[in-house]
């Protein structure tokens, strides 16, 4: 029985070998593409660091209420970590 299982395992590995050989060159051809894309996106606007205009966004009260709604929706116990636990 043990010999039959070993024979089946060897046959399965042998059957998978051509698939691995075919896919590896495709993976190698794309190696690092995503990393280079992220790097290019980060340096797309290098002058952005010199922009002194403040970013418009939410005020503190709205941001805090949105964060608290997010915590309640996730089923997590509500712990106010914003503003040192003050309510």
FENDACOR-V732713 format. One record per backbone hydrogen bond with DSSP energy under -0.5 kcal/mol. CO is the residue of the C=O (numbers start at 1). NH is the residue of the N-H. E is the energy in kcal/mol with one decimal. If there is no record, write none. Layout:
{{CO:NH:E} {CO:NH:E}}
This chain:
{{1:5:-2.0} {2:6:-2.3} {3:7:-2.2} {4:8:-2.4} {5:9:-2.5} {6:10:-2.4} {7:11:-2.1} {8:12:-2.3} {9:13:-2.3} {10:14:-2.2} {11:15:-2.0} {12:16:-1.6} {13:17:-1.2} {14:18:-0.6} {16:20:-1.8} {17:21:-2.1} {18:22:-1.8} {19:23:-1.9} {20:24:-1.8} {21:25:-0.7} {22:26:-0.6} {23:27:-2.0} {24:28:-2.8} {25:29:-1.9} {26:30:-1.0} {27:30:-0.6} {28:31:-0.9} {30:33:-2.1} {32:36:-2.4} {33:37:-2.1} {34:38:-2.4} {35:39:-2.2} {36:40:-2.3} {37:41:-2.2} {38:42:-1.9} {39:43:-1.5} {41:44:-0.8} {43:46:-0.6} {45:48:-1.7} {46:49:-0.9} {47:50:-1.4} {48:51:-1.2} {50:52:-0.5} {59:63:-2.2} {60:64:-2.3} {61:65:-2.1} {62:66:-2.1} {63:67:-2.2} {64:68:-2.4} {65:69:-2.3} {66:70:-2.0} {67:71:-2.1} {68:72:-2.2} {69:73:-2.3} {70:74:-1.4} {71:76:-1.3} {72:75:-1.1} {77:79:-0.6} {79:81:-1.2} {81:84:-0.8} {82:85:-1.1} {83:86:-1.5}}
